């Protein structure tokens, strides 16, 4: 027997990391989505509210042939969608806090957060997840 040491390329050293067969480090998509939902429940209350609103608004874009299901979604379109969602949330917060003198910030620090939440929601839907929290079955 030949027990000669062979150097393997980096992509062959971890055979469980098969991206092409629906697994990520040996895990099925359902496991990954379930973990994502579990960690989302740990978000602060305000962020969970934003995530829920992003999911509700994204429901309107969730149809067959939608831009969110393109092979390579356009970054500009996603940024514009995040801007629109940020504007909607800002208007809702202004109405909610209209009786207070200082209703909060102007929304600019909020926009990158909304973009990240939007991209995560799009990823989840593309991988077969449903909207909202704990709706995977």
N, C-alpha and C positions, 0 to 999 in steps of 0.2 A: 504494500500500500504506500501511496505517495502522500505523506503528510506535509508536503512543502507549504510554506506560508504564502498565501496569495493576498495581494492587496486588492480590495474591492472598491469600486467607485462609491462615492458617498451615497448615491441614490439606491444602491443595492444593499447597504448595510442595515437598513431598517425596512424589511419587506412588508411590514404591517402598515406602512404609511402609503397605502395605495390610493392615490387621489382619483384614478380613473374608474374605480369600481364602486364608487358610492361610499367609501369609507374615509375617515380622517384619523390616522393613527390607529386603525383597527376598530374604529367606532362607527356605528351606523348613523345616518342622518338624523333619525328620530332621537337617538341618544344625545347628539350634539344640540338639537333644538330643545330638548327637555332641559339640558344643562343651561342653555341660554335663558330659558324662561325662569328657571330657578334663580339664576343670578340677577335677573331683572327685578325680581321681587325684593331684592335688597337695595334697590335704588331709593334715594330719598323721596319723600312724598311728592314734592314738586316735580321731580324728574319723572316719576311714575305717571303723574298727571299729563305731562308733556308727551310721554310715550303713548298713553291712551289716546290723546288727541291726534297724534301723528297717525296712529293705526286707524282711527275713525276717518280721518281725511283721506288717507291712502286707500280706503275701501272704494272710494269713487274712481280711483285709477286702476283698480284691480279687476281687469277684464282681459279676455283672451286677445292677444295682439297689443297689449298695453306696452308702453315704453319701459315699464319696470321688468318686463320679461324679455327685453332685447338681449341678444347674446352679450353685447357690450353696451350697457346703458350709458347714455350721454351724460357726462359730468355737468355740463351746463344746464341740462333739463332738470337734473336732480337738485342742483343748487337753486334754480328758479323755483322749483316745487318747495324746497326748504324755506326760501324767502317768503313764499305765499303762506305757508303754514305758520311761520314766525309772525307775519302780519295778522293772521287770524287770531293767534294766541294773544298777541299784544292788544288787539281790539277787545277781546273777551276779558282780559285782565283790567283794562281801563274801565269797562262797564262794571265789572265786579267791584273795583276799588274807586269808583267815581266820587264817593262821598268822603274819601280820605284826601288829605293834602298831598302826600307823596305816594303815588301808586306803585312805585318801584323804579327799576332802571328803564332805559330807553329801548331795550331789546337787542342792542348790538352784541353784547356778550352771549345772549341767548341763541343767536343764529348758528354759530358753529355747533352748539349742542344739538339743536334741532336737525341740522344736517347729518350728524352722526347717528341720531336716533332714526332718521329716515332711511339712511343706508342700511342700518341693522335690520329695520323692518322689511325693507326690500329683499335683503339677503334671506331672511327667515321665510318670506313668502315664496321666493324662488326655490328654496329647498323643500317646500311642501308643508310649511307650517301655516297655521291659521292666525288670524289677527287676535290681538289682545293678550291678556295674561292667562296662563293655564288652560288654553283651549286646544292643546294637543291631545289627541285621543288615539 
